[in-house]
Amino acid sequence: MTLADEAPNGFGIRRASPVRLVLTIFGDYWWHVREPLPTGALVAALTDLGLKEAAARATLTRMTRNGLLDAERAGRRTTHRLTERAVAIVDEEARWLDDFGVDEQPWDGLWTVLAFSIPESQRATRHLVRSRLKWLGFAPLYDGVWISPRDHAAEAMAQLRELEVADATVMRAQLETSIPGGPQSAWDLAGVANRYRAFAAEVAASVDGAVPADAFVERTRLMLAWQAFRVLDTGIPVELVPGDWPRVATRRAWAGRYNELGPGAEQRMRGFVAEISAELAELVTRRRLSR
């Protein structure tokens, strides 16, 4: 599994999978901490975000079974930590969060073109391929032909090999098409711009974070909503989008509010951990994002 398989699809916590909630908690509040996170604190955080306790514990069990968490028991206390596989997933996402929307990268004018064929009988594989290609910044130009304006050829082929897609070809090339609007019409640019503007309005209207419980929930909600743009926008070069493209301005507004909510949200998480161990509570991550 990759984060592509758990990609958020909306602006609210309710649409996020429980697995993504757990990974987000680790990424925001227990990032690169060597000690495992007390299970009771993790469950309390998940219930704050709307999960029932039974569902939260079932999620941790499922993630342990699927190789994303390691569970440990010392006496009556249980703890969870990310596996190496999960750390790699969260770290890759963190790199995207640090870079996306901060600066506009120049475009070399070349497209990555990926052609592949998957039998209709392998529907599950087709779904995973599409999810992971969207995560990498690809969009379908035609059925079985996907494109990206960035050089993601190696990553795309690695994903196809992992999913055992036998028939695939990738190349980097300039493109000429008869499609109105050009190759970039593979993305709904107007729709993405509207989503940016709607999200920017939500950021402006979000809570101020004076109450730690509210700050914790709101910070997580805004983080999950921003992560959705990884699939929606995929870093389309400014040369291919309208001149008033709102990516950078929305990033600045979102990162600013995320940072403002940090102290209250971290206080809430420290409280969850402190109920189990005051010493461990001091390890809660202080994470701030560049604007």
C-alpha positions, 0 to 999 in steps of 0.5 A: 500500500502507498498513500496513493491507495489512501488518497483523501477526496474531500475537505473533511475528516469524515472522508478520510480513511482511518489509516490516513488519520493514523499516518497523519497523527504520526506525521504531525505529532510523532515524526521521527520520535524513536520511542513508540507512541502509547496506544491509549494516546493514539486511540484518544486522538482518533476519537477526538477526530470522530472515530469510535474507540472500537473502530480506532482499535480495529484500525490499529490492529488492521494496520499492524496486520498489514505491516504499517504498525508494530505493536509492543506490550510492556506490562499493562501498557501497549504502544505502537510505532510506524514500521520502516515501510510506513516511515518511508510513506510518511517521509515521502508525503512530508517532502511533498508537503514541504515543497508543493506550492512554495515555489513554481518550478520551471518547465522544460516543455517535455511530457512523460507519456505512459502507455499500458494495457491491463485486461478487463478481468484485472479490475482491481489492478486497474484501479490501483494503477490509476490511483498511483498514477494520479498520485504521481501527477499523471492524468489520462489523455486517452484510455491507456495513455497517461501523461504528466508534464513532469519527469516521473517516468522512472517512478511510474514504471516502478509502480507498474512493475510492482503491480505486475503490469506486463504491457507498458511503455514510457517516454519523454517527448514534446506533444502536439494534439488536436484536442481543444486546449492541448494536453493540459485539458486532461486535467479539469483546470477550472474545477481545480482552481475552484477547489483552491478558492473554496479551500482558501475560503475555508481556511479564512473561516477556520477556528482560531485555535484558542481551544486545544481540542478545536485546534487539534481537529481543525489542524487535522482537517486542514491538513487532510484537505490540502493533501487532496490537492496532490491528486487534484493539481499534481504540480501542473507547471504555470506555463500550462495554467491560467495566469491567476492560478491560485496554488501559491496563494492558497498554500501560503494561507493554508500553511499560515493557519496550520502553523497558527493552530500548532501550539493548541493542537500540540497541547491537545496531543501532549495531554493525551500522551501525558495521561500515560507518561509525562516524560513521553509527552515532552516528545510530541513533535513541534512541526511548522511548514514553510510558506 
